[in-house]
């Protein structure tokens, strides 16, 4: 077919297409007529398997949702779905604080901590990333290596020492202390943003320098607009950290005074052994309320997350 | 390709090694030569740090630097000296309260607080090191300005210096605050942690009521030796350590393999709406862990809903008949007996971890080398051959190094263990209980409980150091890869 004499370009493409088509047909013929059915069965099997897995993965989430609407304040031992449905739990969580349950207060505390630590740590990370990615100075390589080694030290381990230091300056059980804990060391988490900045051609900054811009102007006028997506990622993930942190909050806010707690600590303490039979449905309502915004932010962030994890590894 | 990377790494390493030894030597040699060859102005900087700059008519800079020097000396005299003088003993005067009949009030003597002495001594030492480094740097800078002035090069005015902080020296402006933050939150705590491991700071030595002091390697000895029934740290340590490692291996591999399988399944031909499936799994991890894990642990309570369902469905009886449950048990102890709890924790961790791994594996699959797949297809490879011989090795090669990072993360996986077992699991092993450990504890959760509930800071610090050593041993393997992983020079043309 390909050897036909002097075909016009158009017909040659046509010819190629038909030849491919023909090959496909012969391939299918070679593998017998059951192929289509086989594929269909395979597809059904795969989709069913996925459906079963998805149900397993979503059962706890579903339980969270339905229990939040349960009229029974404690745990149901026999039924998955509540007997009677109500909105009372949400009402209680928001409008009826007691000595333990002060959800509105916790929410406000966490929000304030999250906003401040998000602002500080985003600023720190952008500053460090710019210095390491866009500037060249003698100590640079040494500082990068050192920060990588330091970053390997798991934060959970130094938490008791962090606690000591905070205690010695009187910042335990204080929200300023929590902001410091979440944001002070954040400069070490620059790898993802720096990786993004590394992909922006240096020639753009060079051109600006020739025009007479100083580094500060380049930082704000050139790099920030170009880095918008990664800045969004950074803001979201820095904002999420205090909402989902449990261990540092548990260590630092140990006074037992309910109005100091964050949502994580509050929800955990709500389910104390003696309280669980009164509070379980309210716990679910509270958990559901914060889960919705966090999930949305997480899903927005997710695609950057994948990129950040895989970007380093696709090379090599 | 691989050879090339190896070569690059090797040359990089050599450069670093040579650079380090030589760097330190040069650092001091420069200092000595600056003093030797400098004129009166530079030498006077040894005493009054700003004088070198004042001699070059950089008055503002000179005065500012001198002010810094004076400030530090004052801090050293009134803050550092009192603490550092007691650093050797960590305090000798115990707190005593006495009733003063004249003022009719309780008075407390001028006691020592070992804890504050320790912390503030560490901070003082750190400041001292920083100051000495700055002092040396200052002499060198003064000498450099002297050379500039002598050679007739223009010497910066203060205004020009300030301008450079936004230009050529912008990195100083950028890095100062983050560096201070990292010092306070990361470096200082590590130093304090190491120091406490060599003291007897525990429940019986709690400042301010009591003093603690240096004990050398006693705590390390206690952790690896066995002292009968009462001091059981040796016994507990090996048990917890082995479970930590078993857990880390199980958690890492189940998630790794499960994530790849799930990603391949979702991406495979014949699956409708892959995006929808992926989102369903992501929803499960988007909810904060402290919500889902506490929920799950109540799901599997001894009197919980799963147990009710299992009893109704006859599963409980079935387990009894095959010997997985004792004859007198009428529920399944999902999270309350040793064996069941360990299995359940690993299973629940699969639930937590697979969606993450699935996301990563999906990302890797999308970047799979299509040209190789294409050429294999042309060569007549079947689909399963392509899958097993190209796709899977590709994923393993790309994601393999991340396994080490995951492994270390799992050694420190506080959330899953703590949220599932705290207040639920109680140990029946008296020897473990004496050291406040449980069978399901990881080193980190043990450490946390020792600190948070039992105030046994000395042992917690020792455990922290041990975990750190373990983690470093594993991460050093991936270290060289991290260093080579930067892509800065490839893109910045």
Contacts between the chains, C-beta under 8 A, distances in Angstrom:
chain1	res1	chain2	res2	distance
A	39	B	269	7.7
A	39	B	270	6.1
A	42	B	270	5.4
A	43	B	269	7.8
A	43	B	270	3.2
A	43	B	271	7.1
A	43	B	272	7.6
A	46	B	265	6.3
A	46	B	268	6.3
A	46	B	270	5.6
A	46	B	271	5.2
A	47	B	270	7.7
A	47	B	271	6.2
A	47	B	272	6.3
A	49	B	265	7.0
A	50	B	265	6.6
A	50	B	266	6.8
A	50	B	271	6.7
A	50	B	277	5.2
A	53	B	262	7.3
A	53	B	281	7.9
A	54	B	277	6.5
A	54	B	280	4.6
A	54	B	281	6.8
A	56	B	351	7.5
A	57	B	280	6.9
A	57	B	281	5.5
A	57	B	284	4.4
A	57	B	351	6.6
A	57	B	355	7.2
A	58	B	280	6.5
A	58	B	283	7.0
A	58	B	284	6.3
A	60	B	284	7.5
A	60	B	292	5.6
A	60	B	295	5.3
A	60	B	296	5.4
A	60	B	299	6.4
A	60	B	351	8.0
A	61	B	283	6.3
A	61	B	284	6.0
A	61	B	287	6.2
A	61	B	292	7.4
A	63	B	295	6.4
A	63	B	299	6.6
A	64	B	287	7.2
A	64	B	291	6.9
A	64	B	292	7.6
A	64	B	295	5.6
A	75	B	298	5.9
A	75	B	301	7.4
A	75	B	304	7.1
A	75	B	305	7.7
A	76	B	305	6.6
A	77	B	303	5.6
A	77	B	304	6.4
A	77	B	305	6.0
A	77	B	308	5.5
A	78	B	305	7.0
A	78	B	308	5.1
A	79	B	305	7.4
A	80	B	305	6.3
A	124	B	177	6.9
A	124	B	178	4.4
A	124	B	181	6.4
A	127	B	174	4.2
A	127	B	175	7.1
A	127	B	177	7.4
A	127	B	178	5.9
A	128	B	174	6.9
A	128	B	175	6.5
A	128	B	178	5.0
A	130	B	174	6.1
A	131	B	170	7.4
A	131	B	171	4.3
A	131	B	174	4.2
A	131	B	175	5.2
A	133	B	488	6.5
A	135	B	170	6.4
A	135	B	171	4.8
A	135	B	174	7.9
A	137	B	171	5.1
A	140	B	171	7.7
A	143	B	175	7.7
A	145	B	16	7.4
A	145	B	483	7.0
A	147	B	182	7.6
A	148	B	479	7.3
A	148	B	482	5.8
A	148	B	483	7.0
A	149	B	479	7.6
A	150	B	182	7.1
A	150	B	186	5.7
A	150	B	187	7.2
A	152	B	408	7.7
A	152	B	471	6.6
A	152	B	472	6.6
A	152	B	475	4.6
A	152	B	479	7.7
A	153	B	186	7.0
A	153	B	190	6.4
A	153	B	468	6.2
A	153	B	471	7.5
A	154	B	408	7.2
A	154	B	409	8.0
A	154	B	411	7.9
A	154	B	412	4.3
A	154	B	444	7.7
A	154	B	467	7.3
A	154	B	468	7.6
A	154	B	471	6.0
A	156	B	412	5.1
A	156	B	414	5.2
A	156	B	444	5.3
A	156	B	448	7.7
A	157	B	193	7.4
A	157	B	412	7.1
A	157	B	444	6.9
A	157	B	447	7.3
A	157	B	464	4.6
A	157	B	467	5.7
A	157	B	468	5.8
A	158	B	186	6.9
A	158	B	189	4.1
A	158	B	190	5.6
A	158	B	193	5.9
A	158	B	464	7.3
A	159	B	448	7.6
A	160	B	193	6.9
A	160	B	447	7.3
A	160	B	451	4.6
A	160	B	457	6.6
A	160	B	460	5.6
A	160	B	461	7.0
A	160	B	464	7.0
A	161	B	188	7.6
A	161	B	189	3.4
A	161	B	190	6.8
A	161	B	191	8.0
A	161	B	192	4.3
A	161	B	193	4.1
A	161	B	196	7.4
A	161	B	461	7.8
A	161	B	464	8.0
A	162	B	185	6.5
A	162	B	189	4.8
A	163	B	451	7.4
A	164	B	115	7.3
A	164	B	119	6.3
A	164	B	189	7.6
A	164	B	192	5.8
A	164	B	196	7.7
A	165	B	119	6.5
A	165	B	184	7.1
A	165	B	188	6.1
A	165	B	189	6.1
A	165	B	192	6.6
A	168	B	115	7.2
A	168	B	116	6.1
A	168	B	119	4.5
A	168	B	120	7.3
A	180	B	184	7.8
A	180	B	185	7.4
A	181	B	185	7.1
A	183	B	181	7.3
A	184	B	181	3.7
A	184	B	182	7.5
A	184	B	184	5.5
A	184	B	185	4.1
A	185	B	181	5.8
A	185	B	182	5.3
A	185	B	184	7.7
A	185	B	185	3.4
A	185	B	186	4.8
A	186	B	178	7.6
A	186	B	181	7.1
A	187	B	175	8.0
A	187	B	178	3.1
A	187	B	179	7.0
A	187	B	181	5.8
A	187	B	182	5.2
A	188	B	182	5.9
A	188	B	186	6.7
A	194	B	488	7.8
A	195	B	486	7.8
A	195	B	487	6.7
A	198	B	486	7.2
A	198	B	487	5.8
A	198	B	488	4.0
A	198	B	491	5.7
A	198	B	492	6.3
A	199	B	487	7.4
A	199	B	491	4.6
A	200	B	491	7.8
A	200	B	492	7.9
A	201	B	491	7.2
A	201	B	492	6.4
A	201	B	493	6.4
A	202	B	492	4.4
A	202	B	493	7.4
A	203	B	493	7.5
A	214	B	163	7.5
A	214	B	166	4.8
A	214	B	167	4.4
A	214	B	170	7.4
A	215	B	166	6.1
A	215	B	167	5.6
A	215	B	168	7.9
A	215	B	170	3.6
A	216	B	166	4.4
A	216	B	170	6.5
A	216	B	173	8.0
A	219	B	170	7.6
A	243	B	288	6.5
A	244	B	288	4.3
A	244	B	289	6.5
A	244	B	290	7.3
A	246	B	289	7.2
A	246	B	290	4.7
A	246	B	415	6.1
A	246	B	418	7.8
A	246	B	419	7.0
A	247	B	414	5.3
A	247	B	415	7.1
A	247	B	418	7.4
A	247	B	448	7.0
A	250	B	452	7.2
A	251	B	448	7.5
A	251	B	451	7.5
A	251	B	452	6.1
A	254	B	452	7.0
A	264	B	288	7.1
A	264	B	290	4.9
A	267	B	290	6.6
A	267	B	291	6.8
A	267	B	294	7.4
A	268	B	290	6.2
A	268	B	294	6.7
A	268	B	419	7.9
A	271	B	294	6.2
A	271	B	298	7.5
A	272	B	423	7.9
A	273	B	423	6.5
A	276	B	298	7.6
A	280	B	298	7.1
A	283	B	294	7.6
A	284	B	295	7.4
A	287	B	287	7.5
A	287	B	288	7.8
A	287	B	291	3.9
A	287	B	295	7.2
A	290	B	288	6.9
A	290	B	291	7.6
A	291	B	286	7.5
A	291	B	287	4.3
A	291	B	288	6.5
A	291	B	291	6.0
A	294	B	286	6.7
A	294	B	287	7.2
A	294	B	288	6.0
A	295	B	283	6.4
A	295	B	286	3.7
A	295	B	287	6.1
A	298	B	282	7.6
A	298	B	285	7.7
A	298	B	286	4.1
A	299	B	279	7.2
A	299	B	282	6.2
A	299	B	283	7.9
A	299	B	286	6.0
A	302	B	282	6.1
A	302	B	359	6.6
A	305	B	359	6.9
A	306	B	359	5.0
A	306	B	360	6.3
A	306	B	362	6.9
A	306	B	363	4.1
A	307	B	363	6.8
A	309	B	360	5.1
A	309	B	363	7.0
A	309	B	402	7.4
A	310	B	360	6.2
A	310	B	363	4.0
A	310	B	364	5.6
A	310	B	367	6.8
A	310	B	398	7.7
A	311	B	487	7.8
A	312	B	482	7.9
A	312	B	485	4.7
A	313	B	364	7.3
A	313	B	398	5.1
A	313	B	399	6.4
A	313	B	401	6.8
A	313	B	402	6.1
A	313	B	485	7.8
A	314	B	364	7.2
A	314	B	367	5.1
A	314	B	398	6.2
A	315	B	485	6.8
A	315	B	487	6.5
A	316	B	5	6.6
A	316	B	398	7.8
A	316	B	401	7.9
A	316	B	481	7.1
A	316	B	484	7.2
A	316	B	485	7.0
